Amino acid sequence: MTVLTVESSVARAARGGVFGLFALSGVAFAGWASRIPDAKSALDLTAGQLGATLAAMSVGSVVAMPSTGKVIARLGLRRVLVAAMGAASLGLLLVGSGIDLAHSRALVVAGLFFVGFGIGSWDVGMNLEGTDVERQLSRVIMPHFHAAFSGGTVVSALIGAGLSYAKVSVLAHLIGLVLVIVVVGAWSLGRLLPHEATAAGAAATAQRQAGTKSRSAWTEPRTLLIGLVVFVAAFTEGTANDWLAVAFHEGYELPTWAGVLAFATFLTFMTIGRLVGTALLDRHGRVPVLRVCFALAVVGSALVIFGGPALAYIGAAVWGVGAALGFPVGMSASADDPARAAARMSTVATIGYVAFIGGPPMLGFLGDHVGVLRSLLVVGAGAVLALLALPAVRETEAQPADAVDAAPPHTAVRCE
C-alpha cells in the first residue's frame, strides 16, 4: 500500500489551528454564559424559566452531535466547521437581539438552540481534527487542546464579567464575540490538515467510491463502553462546574466568594492536570493513568463532602486533577481506528453531553432531599462504574481488518 506522508511542518501548523478551535469554542461558550445573569434580569425570568430557556442550548447540541460524524465524512471537516461556527454566530446574534431589542424570550430560545447546534457540531469536529493531528505527531496532545478550551472559558468569562460591570449591552458584547469567531476561526481553519491527508478523510473517500454504508457506531460494545467512561468523566467535571461553589456555600455555610474560590481551585488544578497529564499518558498508557485519575476524583469528592472546610479545598484540587483527563482520553480512544473515527466520536460525544445535560437537574433533585454537599456522593459512585469500563479505552495496535481492507491506495497516513 502506498503511504501518504504529511510533512511535520503541516502537522505543527494544524496543531496551532486546533488549539485555536478549542480556545475559540471556550471563548464562545463562556462569552454567553458570563451574561446569563444580565439576560435573566433583562427578561425578568424566574429561576425555573431561566432553566427551561437554557435547556434550548443543550437540546441543540444533542440534536446536532449524533449526525455530525456522517456529515463530516460526506462534506469534509472544514465545511462542517464553517457551518457550525456560522450557526453559533447566528444564534448569538439572535440571543443578543432577543434580550436587548425585542425583549423576547422566544427569540432567545431560538438563538440558544442555534448556539447549541453550532457548538455541538464544532465540538465533534475539533476533537476529530485533534485526534488526526495527535496521530500525525505520534504523541498525546489531546489534553492540551482541552486545556486550551478551559483557558478560553476563563479569559472569556473574565471579559464578560468586566463588560457586565461596565454595563455594556449583551447585544454589543455578542456582536464583538461573533467578530472574534470570524477572525480567529478563519485563521484556525486555514491551518488544518487537508481532508484527504487524514485517515478519516481517506476512509470516507473509499466508502463513497465503493458505495457502501457503514454500520452504526451505536451497536459497537467498545464504543459504548468508551461512551460510559466519557459520560462519567463529563458528569464528574460538570457536577463541579455547576454545584461545587453552591456546596461550599450551603454545606459549610461559607460566604459565596469562598464557594467561588473553591470552584476556581477545581478549574486551576483540572487545567494543570491536562497540561502535565500528556507526559504521563505517553509513559504509562491510558488505562493506568485513568485509573489513578478516577481514584483521585473519588478521594477529592470525599474530602469535599466529609473533610470540613479546610480539607474541602484540598479535595477540590484533588478532584480537579482527577477530572482532567477522562474526557480528552475518551475522545482519543474513540478515534483509534481512523476509518471509523467520525462516527464513533459523534456517538461518544453525544453520550458525554447527556451527562452535562442530565447531571445538574439530578444533583438538584438529590440536593433538595439530602443537601447539595451530600448529593456529591454520586460522583464517587460514578467513578467506580467508570473504573470497570476502563479497559475499553486501551490503545489499539492496529485497525480492524475490515477498515484496512476498505482503504484505497494512497490513503494511509504516516508521520515524520
N, C-alpha and C positions, 0 to 999 in steps of 0.2 A: 504494500500500500504506500502510495506517495504521501509524504508528510509535509504539511504546511507549516512553515516557520513564521512565527510572529516575532519581529525584532524586539529586543528588550527595551529599546527606547520608546517604541509604540506602547508596550505594556506599561512602562512607567508613566507615560502621558495619560494612559487610560486610568491608571491608579489615581492620578490627580483629578481626573474627571469624576470618578466615582466618589472620591472624598467630597467634591463639590456637590454632587447629587444628594449625598447623605446629610451634609451640613445644611443645604438649602431646604431639604424636607423638614428638618428640625426647626429651622427658622420659620417656615410657612406655618407649621402646626402651632408653635408657641406664640407666633405673632398674633394669631386669632385668639388662642387660649388666654393670653395676657389681657385681652379686652372683654372677656366674658362678664366680669362684674359690671363694666360700663354698659354692656348690652342688656344685662338684667335690669339695671336701673332705668335705662332709656325706654325700654319696652314695658316697664312696670310688671315684671314677671314674678310669680311666686316660685319657691324652690321646686315644686313639682312641675310647673310649666317650663321652667328652665331645663330641668332634667329631660323632659319629653322633647324639647326643642333640640338639645344637644344630641339626642339619640339619632337624629336625622343624619348626622355625620357618620356615625357608626354603621347605620344601615347602608349608606352609600359605599363605604369601604367593603362591607361584606358582600354586597351585590357585585362589585367590580372584581374582587380578587379571584373567585373560582375560575373565571374565564380568561384572566389576563395572560396566563401561560400560553393558551391556544392562540390568542390574538398576537402575541409576540412571535410565535412560530410562523404565523401566517404573514404578518405585516412587517416584522422586524422591530428590534428594540427601540431604535431612535424614534420611529413614527409613534409607537405606543407612548413613549415618554413625552414627546411633544404634545400628544393629545391629552395625556394625564396632567401635565402642567397647565395646559390650556383650560381643562375642566376645573382644576383647583383655582386658577386665577379668576375664571368667570364666577365661580362660587363665592370667592372672597369679595368680588365687586358687588354681587347681589346681596351678600350679607351686610356690607357697609351701607349700601343704598337702603336696605330694609330697616336698618337701625336709625340712620341719620336723615334720610329723605322721606321715605314712605311710612316710617314708623309701623311697619307691617311684620308681624311675627311669621305670617305665611311665607313672605318673601325671604326672610331669614332662614326658615326651614328648608325652602327650596335651595337656597345658596349653600347651606351646610351639607345638603345631600351631594351637590356637585363637588364641594371641597372634599368630602369623604371619598367619593367615587374617584376623584383625581389622585388623592394621596394614597388610596389603596392600590391603584394600578402602579403608581410611582414607586411604592414600597416594593412590590414584587419585581418591577423592572430593575431598580437599582441593586437589589440583592442578587438578582440573576447576573447582572453585569459584574458585581463584586466577586461572585464565585468564579466567573470566567477569568477575571484579572488575577485572582488568587491562584488559579490553576496555571496561568501563564508564568507567574513569578515563582511558582514552586515553593511557596511558604504561606503560612497562615497570616492573613491580614484582615479578615472579616471583622474581628472585634475592634480593630482600629477604625473601620468605617462606621461601626455603630457608636464608637466613642465620638466621632465627628458629628453624628446626629445629636448625641447628648449635648455636646458643646454648642451646637446650633440652637438647641432649645433654650439653654441657659442665657446665651447672648441675646436672643430674640425676646425672651421673657423680661430681661432687664431693660431692654429698649422700650418694650411695651409698657412696663411699669412707669418709666420716665415720661413717656408720651401721655399716659393716663394722668399722671401727676400734673403735667403741664396743660391738661385739658385739651389736647389735640383730638379732633374728632376721630371716631372709629373709621369713617369712610376715608379720610385723608391718610390715616395710618395704613389701611389696607391697600389703597392705591399705591403708596410707596412700596409696600410689600410685593405687590404684583410686578412693579418695575424691577425690583431686585430679582424676582423669579425669572423674568425675561432675560436680564443681562447675565446673571450667573448661570442660569440654565443653558443659555446659548453657548457660553464658554465651556461648560461641562460636557454638553452633548457633542461638541466638536472634537473632543479628546478621546471619545470612547473607541473601543475596538471595532473594526469593521465586522458587520454581522457574519459575513462569510468566513471570517477568520476565527470564529468561535465554534467550539464543538456543537453547541446547541443550535447555532445557525446552520451548520453543515447538516446536522441530522434533520432539521426541518426541511431543508432543500431536498434531501434524499427522500423524505416521506412524500413531499409533493410530487417528485418525479415518479415515484413508484405508485402514487395514487392510493396509498394505504391509510387506514385510520388507526391511530394508536389506541391502546387500551387505557381505561380510566385509571388515574393515579389513586382515586378513592377506593379502589379494590385491592391495593397492594399493602400487605401487612406491615412491611418495613416502613413504608411512607406514613402509615397511620401511627405507628409507634414513635417515629420521629416527631410527628404532629403532637403526640401526647407529651413528649419531652418539651417541645416548644410551648404547648398550652400551659404546662406548669411553670415554665420559665416566665412566660408573659404574665401569668397570674401572680407569680412571686414579685415581679417588678411592678406590675400595675397596682397591686394592693398597697405597696409602699407609696407609690405616686399619689394615690387617692386618699389613703387613710392614715398614713404614719403621723403626719402633723396633728390630725384630729385625735389620734390615740394618745399622743403625749399630752395634749391639752386636756382632754376629758379624763383619760385614765389616771394620770398623775397630777391633775389639777395644776398644770403649769401654765404660764402665760402663752398666748398664741404665738408670740415671737419665738418662744422656746420650742414649740412644736415645729415651726418653720425651720429652725436651726437643725432639728433632728432630721427633717426631710433633706435639707441641704447636705448634711453629713452623709446620708444614704447616697445621694446623687454623686457626691465627690468621690466616694470610695467605689461606687459602681464604675465611674469613668476610669479611675486608677486601675481597677481590676481588668477593664477592657484593654487598657494600654499595655499592661505588663503580662496579661494572660496569653498573648500570642507566642511568646517565647516558651512558656510552659506547655502550650499545646504542641508546638514543634518538637519539644524534647520528650514529652511523656505521652502524647496522644490524647484523643478526645475523651474516651471513657474514664480513665483515671482522673483527669483534671475536672471533669464534670461531676464525678463522684464527690470530690472534695468541695466543689462549689455548692452543690445541693446540700451537703452536710453542713457547710458554713451557713447557708440560708436557714437551716433548722436551728442551729445554735444561736445565730443572730436574732431570729424572731423570738426564740425562747428568752433570751436576755432582755429583749424589749418588753416582753409580757411579764416576766417574773423577776427581773433583776433590780427593780427600783429605779428611780430617776437617773442616778449616776451611771449604773451599768447599762441602762437602756440606751444611752448614747453610744457606748461601745458596741452594743448589739446592733444599732443602726448602721454602724460602719462595717461590721462583720456581715450583716445582711446585704449590704451594698456589694461587697466583694462576691458574695455567694450568688447574687442575681446577675452578675456581669456577663457571663459567657454562654448561658443556656440558649438564648435566642439566636445570637450570631452563629454559634456552632451548629445549631439545628438547621439554619439556612444553608450552611455549607454542606452538611450531611445530605440534605435533600437533593443537592446538585452533584453528588458524587458521579453519577452516570450522566455525562453531558447530553446524551441523546434523549434523556427523559427529564432533564433539569427543569425546564419551564413548567411542565405540567405538575411535577412533584412539588416544586417550590410554591406554586399557586395554592395547592392543597394544604401544605404545611402552614403557609402564611395565613390562610383562611382559618384554620384551626386555632392558630395562635391569637388571632384577632377576636375570636369568640370569647377568649379568656378576658381580653381587655374590655369587652362589652358586658359580659355577664358577671365578671368579678365584683365590680363596685356595688351593684344592687344586692348581690348575695351577701357581701360583707355588711351592707347597711341593714339588711333584714336580720342577720345574726346580731349585729350591734344593738338593735332595738331590744333584743332578748337577753343577751349576756354582757353587753357593753362592748364598745369598739375595741378596747385593748384585748379582751379575751377572744374576740372574734378572729384575731390574727392567728390563733392556733391552727386555722385551716391551712395556713402557709406551710407549716411543718408537715401536716398530713399529705399535702400535695407533693412536697419534695420527696417524701418516702415513696410515693407512687412513681415519680419520675425515675428514682434510682432503679426500680425494677425494669424500666423500659430502656435504660441507657445503652445496653449492648447494640441497639438498633443504629446508634449514631457512629459506631466503629468505622474507621476508614476502610474503604474497599480498595482492593489492589487492582482490580480490572473491571471493565464494563461487562455487563451480561452479554452472552454470546449473540442474542438477537439484536442488541444495539450495535454491536460491532459489524454484524453482517449487513445491517441496514445502511451503514455509512458508505457513501460513494468514494471513489478515488479522490485524492487531493483534499480530504476534509479533516483528517486527524490533525491534532494540534500539538506542537512541541514547543517547549520553552528554550530560550537560550540564556 
